[in-house]
């Protein structure tokens, strides 16, 4: 399965004011792609209304840049990028490469071995792979969120919020048009939709190191922290993902 499907990959990077972190990330991705056997590859940077040189730097590094209509949030950016991706497989990764790009191989291998259409990177399955931890409060909040998420949605994943996920394009084109949330809970929503549509998603341990400078505010997202899994479950009950 792996050999016959490894044709093309789109690497999707949502970016908001990432002029400082993008150059290193894009250089690492370019080096990785130069060593692999993908027949076609592209890097798609989704500029989420940045007011710095994010778009300019991405273009100078050879990435394809698509623009959001203003600052719409990470969920909107990921959806926009995935639906614009041209590869048979679509990797979503953060601009800081907290999970190293080489760990795409872990996700790819898991999809092949377990006949999955979605693979998500996880910091929870093997914590020995976490090199630099997040601050204590952020880690604790993430674990609380995961407990609520599992109780409310019925999903069994230990870490839905790691920003390193691989989708088969055919599945993604059914999943992402149904996405309704633009904020914190979009990761849970797309995995819930995948489950509703009958797609297999697997959780894969990945290397991960916290990189200071995140643009996601824990305080600002506190309300959505608990509300988004409820919204996802409610939308499912109401048939909004059909």
Beta strands, then each sheet from edge to edge (+ up, - down):
strand 1: 8-15
strand 2: 40-47
strand 3: 64-67
strand 4: 89-94
strand 5: 118-122
strand 6: 130-132
strand 7: 164-168
strand 8: 201-205
strand 9: 208-209
sheet 1: 3+ 2+ 1+ 4+ 7- 5+ 8+
sheet 2: 6+ 9+
end
